[in-house]
Amino acid sequence: MSEGEKTMVDKSESSSFEDLASAAAHEIEEAKLAEAAAADKEKPDEIPEWQDVLGSGALLKKIIKPGDESEGLRPHRSDICRISYEIKIKDGKGDIVEKRDQVKIYLGDNEVLQGLDLALTLMYKGEACYLHMAPRFGYGESGLKPGESLGMVGETEGPMYEGVAIGPETWLEAKLELHDWSEEPEHESLSIAERMEIGIRRRTRGNWWYGRGEPQLAIQLYRRSLDVLDESEGGITDPTPTGELAQTSEALQELLEERLRVYNNMAAAQLKAGAYDAALQAVTRVLSCQPKNAKALYRKSRILSAMGRNAEALEAARAAAAAAPEDSGARKELQRCELKATRDRSVERRLAKRMLGTTGQPKSGSSPDKKPSRAKMLVWGSLLLSFLVGVASVLVYRYKIQSQ
């Protein structure tokens, strides 16, 4: 019996029959609670309802098959997870947007949609669940239109989307299953061919995110690509004083060229994200190995322009146009930089004239209808006033003479 009920019984003026009825009702309620508790104990495998993963309602999860919790282990960032998933439009017609079975992904690399990536960190081996994902954890503000790439992980030329348009406010629902996972191997233990495969895979996925207006996600994948593509024992060295690289094996040379492609792409993403210093460092790495890389020179020009270093930008644009004379983008960049340089010189000349105080002096052969300067008008005004005062004095003097 609760404290409130005790107070009501003690102070009541009701009959003993009513007191007994009240006590019986309380016992019935206690019995119901006990029965419910017993029922819960009899159903230990009951599936819980939707869980609010982030506490904001943007990512909801419902377990449909419990996983192995005996060791309490869940996958961590960079672990290689073997998963199956199926994505649909929430409250749609049930058409499948994307489906993959037994695919391996690197957790945390955004190789799948962000909602799936986040949910996997909370799953146990063998677990399956349903997800409701807000647009920001699905296809974002860009959405997905028919004919656009799905950007499927591990495929450089993946399939195109063929369903109805997915707008920027479209929620998704997914079925996700985590089969198992393993730790990412040490890069030093991988062969050059394995490094190339992983590096290209991450660069390709980064390109997909960049094309969707997500430069930060692209940068993350480019950096992860460089992790596996960077220095390989006994092969890639610094360039010689002439700017040429020391001779390497064909496989190592391909690894180097792939690495430079990633640096070039990362510079473009960093420029788009406003990280100018980092972008300049990225293209500098490319140009230290390939001084005439037109794409790197072009991006260096764009980066320097964004930093306000216009003279250096013009120099880089000239080098890019010389390296790729047939490239329309390089020519347009050079024209833009030259126009900017012309405007800058014009502004500098005007500022110099103002500093020297020469802007009010007339030029020989100037137009006769040009407005005089303020100083000139003041001089002529003073002379005219003096003349009028003199004339008035003469007239007053003559008037006095005549009156006498």
C-alpha positions in Angstrom: 0.0 0.0 0.0 1.4 3.4 -0.9 1.8 6.3 1.5 -1.1 8.2 -0.1 -3.4 5.2 0.2 -2.5 4.8 3.9 -3.5 8.4 4.5 -6.8 8.1 2.8 -7.7 4.9 4.8 -6.6 6.4 8.1 -8.6 9.6 7.7 -11.7 8.0 6.1 -15.0 8.0 7.8 -16.2 5.1 5.6 -17.4 1.8 6.8 -15.2 -1.3 7.4 -16.6 -2.8 4.2 -15.1 0.0 2.2 -11.8 -0.5 4.0 -11.8 -4.1 3.0 -12.7 -3.3 -0.6 -9.8 -0.8 -0.8 -7.4 -3.4 0.6 -8.6 -6.0 -1.9 -8.1 -3.6 -4.8 -4.6 -3.0 -3.7 -3.8 -6.7 -3.5 -5.2 -7.2 -7.0 -2.9 -4.5 -8.3 0.1 -6.1 -6.5 -0.9 -9.4 -8.1 -1.0 -8.0 -11.5 2.5 -6.5 -11.1 3.8 -9.8 -9.9 2.3 -11.6 -12.8 3.8 -9.2 -15.3 7.2 -9.6 -13.7 6.9 -13.4 -13.9 5.9 -13.2 -17.5 9.0 -11.1 -18.3 11.1 -13.7 -16.6 9.5 -16.4 -18.7 10.3 -14.5 -21.9 14.1 -13.7 -21.7 14.5 -13.5 -25.5 11.8 -10.9 -26.1 13.1 -8.4 -28.6 13.2 -4.8 -27.3 11.4 -2.0 -29.2 13.1 0.8 -31.1 16.2 2.3 -29.6 17.2 5.9 -30.1 20.8 5.5 -30.9 21.9 9.1 -30.7 19.2 10.5 -28.5 17.9 12.8 -31.2 15.5 10.5 -33.0 17.7 10.7 -36.2 18.8 7.1 -36.0 16.5 4.4 -34.6 17.5 0.8 -34.2 15.4 -2.3 -33.5 17.0 -5.7 -32.9 15.4 -8.6 -34.9 18.0 -11.2 -34.1 20.2 -10.9 -31.0 23.9 -11.4 -31.4 26.5 -13.2 -29.3 27.0 -11.1 -26.2 28.9 -13.8 -24.2 32.2 -11.9 -24.5 30.7 -8.4 -24.8 32.8 -7.7 -27.9 31.8 -5.2 -30.6 33.8 -4.1 -33.7 35.9 -1.0 -33.5 37.0 1.6 -36.0 39.1 0.2 -38.9 38.0 -3.4 -38.2 37.0 -5.3 -41.3 33.3 -6.2 -40.9 31.5 -8.8 -43.0 27.9 -7.6 -43.3 24.7 -7.9 -45.3 22.3 -5.0 -45.8 19.2 -3.9 -47.6 18.1 -0.2 -47.9 14.7 1.0 -48.8 12.8 4.4 -48.8 10.9 4.6 -45.5 7.2 4.4 -45.9 7.8 3.9 -49.6 6.6 1.1 -52.0 9.1 -1.3 -50.7 11.5 -1.0 -53.7 15.1 -1.7 -52.8 17.5 1.1 -53.2 20.7 -0.9 -52.5 21.4 -4.4 -51.4 24.6 -6.2 -50.6 25.3 -9.7 -49.2 28.4 -10.9 -47.4 30.4 -7.7 -48.3 33.5 -6.7 -46.3 33.9 -3.1 -45.3 36.4 -1.1 -43.2 34.3 0.2 -40.2 34.5 4.0 -39.9 35.6 4.6 -43.4 32.2 5.7 -44.7 32.3 2.9 -47.2 28.6 2.5 -46.5 26.0 5.1 -45.5 26.8 6.8 -42.2 23.7 5.3 -40.5 24.9 1.8 -41.2 28.5 2.7 -40.1 27.2 4.1 -36.7 24.9 1.2 -36.0 27.6 -1.4 -36.6 29.6 -0.1 -33.7 26.7 -1.0 -31.4 26.2 -4.5 -32.7 27.4 -8.0 -31.6 28.5 -10.8 -33.8 25.6 -12.4 -35.6 23.2 -9.6 -34.7 20.5 -8.4 -37.2 18.5 -5.2 -36.9 16.2 -2.8 -38.6 17.2 0.9 -38.9 15.3 4.1 -39.5 17.8 6.8 -40.7 17.3 10.5 -41.1 18.5 12.0 -44.4 21.8 13.2 -42.9 22.7 9.6 -42.2 21.5 8.5 -45.6 21.9 10.3 -48.9 22.0 13.8 -47.3 21.0 17.0 -48.9 22.0 15.8 -52.4 19.6 12.9 -52.3 19.9 10.4 -55.1 18.5 10.6 -58.6 17.9 8.0 -61.2 21.0 7.4 -63.2 23.4 8.5 -60.4 26.1 6.2 -59.1 25.3 4.2 -55.9 29.0 4.3 -55.1 29.1 0.7 -54.0 32.2 -0.2 -52.0 34.9 -2.1 -53.8 33.6 -1.2 -57.2 35.3 1.4 -59.3 32.4 1.4 -61.8 29.4 0.4 -59.7 25.8 0.2 -60.8 23.5 3.2 -61.2 20.4 3.9 -59.2 17.2 3.1 -61.1 14.4 3.9 -58.6 12.4 6.9 -57.8 14.2 10.1 -56.9 15.3 10.3 -53.2 15.0 13.9 -52.0 16.9 15.8 -49.3 14.3 15.1 -46.7 13.8 11.4 -47.4 14.1 9.0 -44.5 15.5 5.5 -45.2 14.9 2.2 -43.6 17.4 -0.6 -43.6 17.9 -4.2 -42.6 21.5 -4.8 -41.4 23.3 -8.0 -40.2 26.8 -8.2 -38.8 28.2 -11.7 -39.6 31.7 -11.3 -38.0 34.7 -9.0 -38.1 38.5 -9.1 -37.9 41.2 -6.5 -37.1 42.8 -4.6 -39.9 46.2 -6.1 -40.8 49.4 -4.2 -40.4 50.2 -2.4 -43.7 53.8 -3.7 -43.7 52.5 -7.2 -43.9 50.5 -6.5 -47.1 51.9 -7.0 -50.6 52.1 -4.1 -53.1 49.1 -5.5 -55.0 47.0 -5.6 -51.8 48.0 -2.1 -51.0 47.0 -0.9 -54.4 43.6 -2.6 -54.2 42.8 -1.1 -50.8 44.1 2.4 -51.9 42.1 2.5 -55.1 39.0 1.3 -53.3 39.3 4.1 -50.7 40.1 6.8 -53.4 37.1 5.7 -55.5 34.7 5.9 -52.5 36.3 9.3 -51.6 35.6 10.5 -55.1 31.9 9.5 -54.7 31.5 11.5 -51.5 33.3 14.5 -53.1 31.0 14.4 -56.1 28.1 14.5 -53.6 29.3 17.7 -52.0 30.8 16.0 -48.9 34.5 17.1 -49.0 35.1 16.2 -45.3 34.0 12.6 -45.8 36.1 12.5 -49.0 39.2 13.8 -47.2 38.8 11.1 -44.5 38.8 8.4 -47.2 41.8 10.0 -49.0 43.8 10.0 -45.8 43.0 6.4 -45.1 44.0 5.6 -48.7 47.4 7.3 -48.1 47.8 5.3 -44.9 48.1 2.1 -47.0 49.8 3.7 -50.0 52.6 5.6 -48.3 56.2 4.7 -48.0 56.9 1.1 -49.0 60.1 -0.5 -47.7 63.0 -0.5 -50.2 61.2 1.3 -53.0 59.8 4.9 -53.0 62.4 7.6 -52.2 62.7 11.3 -52.5 63.3 12.8 -55.9 66.9 13.5 -57.1 68.1 17.1 -57.4 66.9 17.2 -61.0 63.3 16.5 -59.8 63.3 12.9 -61.1 62.6 9.9 -58.9 65.2 7.2 -58.5 64.5 4.1 -60.5 62.0 1.7 -58.9 60.3 -1.5 -59.8 57.2 -1.2 -62.1 54.9 -2.2 -59.2 56.3 0.4 -56.9 56.1 3.0 -59.6 52.4 2.3 -60.0 52.0 2.5 -56.2 53.7 6.0 -56.3 51.5 7.2 -59.1 48.3 6.1 -57.3 49.5 7.9 -54.2 50.0 11.1 -56.1 46.5 10.8 -57.6 45.2 10.6 -54.0 47.1 13.6 -53.0 45.8 15.5 -56.0 42.2 14.6 -55.2 42.7 15.4 -51.5 43.9 18.8 -52.4 40.7 19.5 -54.4 38.6 18.3 -51.4 40.6 20.4 -48.9 40.3 23.5 -51.2 36.5 23.0 -51.3 36.4 22.6 -47.5 38.4 25.8 -47.1 41.5 24.1 -45.7 44.0 26.0 -47.9 47.2 25.3 -46.0 46.6 21.6 -46.0 45.6 21.7 -49.7 48.8 23.5 -50.6 50.9 20.9 -48.7 49.1 18.2 -50.7 49.9 19.6 -54.1 53.4 20.4 -53.0 53.9 16.7 -52.3 52.8 15.9 -55.9 54.9 18.6 -57.5 58.0 17.4 -55.5 57.8 14.2 -57.4 56.2 15.4 -60.7 57.1 19.1 -61.2 55.1 19.3 -64.4 51.9 17.7 -63.2 49.3 19.9 -64.8 46.5 19.0 -62.5 48.6 19.8 -59.4 49.8 23.1 -60.9 46.2 24.0 -61.8 45.0 23.3 -58.2 48.0 25.1 -56.8 46.9 28.2 -58.7 43.3 27.9 -57.4 44.6 27.4 -53.8 47.0 30.4 -53.9 44.2 32.6 -55.4 41.9 31.6 -52.5 44.7 32.6 -50.1 45.1 36.0 -51.8 48.6 35.2 -53.1 47.8 36.3 -56.6 51.2 36.7 -58.1 52.2 33.1 -57.1 48.8 31.9 -58.4 49.6 33.5 -61.8 53.0 31.8 -61.9 51.4 28.4 -61.2 48.7 29.0 -63.8 51.3 29.8 -66.4 53.1 26.6 -65.6 49.9 24.6 -65.8 49.0 26.0 -69.2 52.5 25.2 -70.4 52.3 21.7 -69.1 48.9 21.0 -70.7 48.4 23.6 -73.5 45.3 21.7 -74.8 43.5 21.7 -71.5 40.7 24.2 -71.5 40.6 24.3 -67.7 44.2 25.3 -67.5 43.7 28.0 -70.1 40.7 29.5 -68.4 42.6 29.5 -65.1 45.5 31.4 -66.7 43.0 34.0 -68.2 41.4 34.4 -64.9 44.7 35.0 -63.1 45.9 37.4 -65.8 42.7 39.5 -65.5 43.1 39.5 -61.8 46.7 40.7 -62.1 45.6 43.5 -64.4 43.0 44.7 -62.0 45.5 44.5 -59.1 47.9 46.7 -61.0 45.2 49.2 -61.7 44.3 49.4 -58.1 47.9 49.8 -57.1 48.4 52.7 -59.5 45.3 54.5 -58.1 46.5 54.0 -54.6 50.0 55.3 -55.5 48.5 58.5 -57.0 46.4 59.1 -53.9 49.4 58.7 -51.6 51.5 61.2 -53.8 48.6 63.7 -54.0 48.6 63.8 -57.7 45.0 62.9 -58.4 43.8 66.6 -58.5 46.4 67.8 -61.1 45.2 68.3 -64.6 46.8 66.3 -67.4 47.9 67.8 -70.7 45.3 67.3 -73.4 42.6 66.6 -70.8 39.0 67.1 -71.8 37.8 70.7 -71.4 34.5 69.6 -69.8 36.3 67.8 -67.0 35.2 69.0 -63.6 37.8 71.2 -61.7 39.1 70.0 -58.4 37.8 71.4 -55.1 41.1 73.2 -54.4 40.9 74.9 -57.8 37.3 76.1 -57.2 38.3 77.6 -53.9 41.1 79.6 -55.5 38.9 81.0 -58.2 36.2 81.7 -55.6 38.6 83.8 -53.5 39.8 85.8 -56.5 36.2 86.5 -57.6 35.3 87.7 -54.1 38.3 90.0 -54.0 37.4 91.5 -57.3 33.8 92.2 -56.2 35.0 93.8 -52.9 37.3 96.1 -54.9 34.5 97.1 -57.3 32.2 97.9 -54.4 34.9 100.1 -52.8 35.3 102.2 -55.9 31.6 102.7 -56.3 31.3 103.8 -52.6 34.2 106.2 -53.1 32.7 107.8 -56.2 29.3 108.2 -54.4 30.9 110.1 -51.6 32.8 112.5 -54.0 29.6 113.2 -55.9 27.6 113.9 -52.7 30.1 116.5 -51.6 
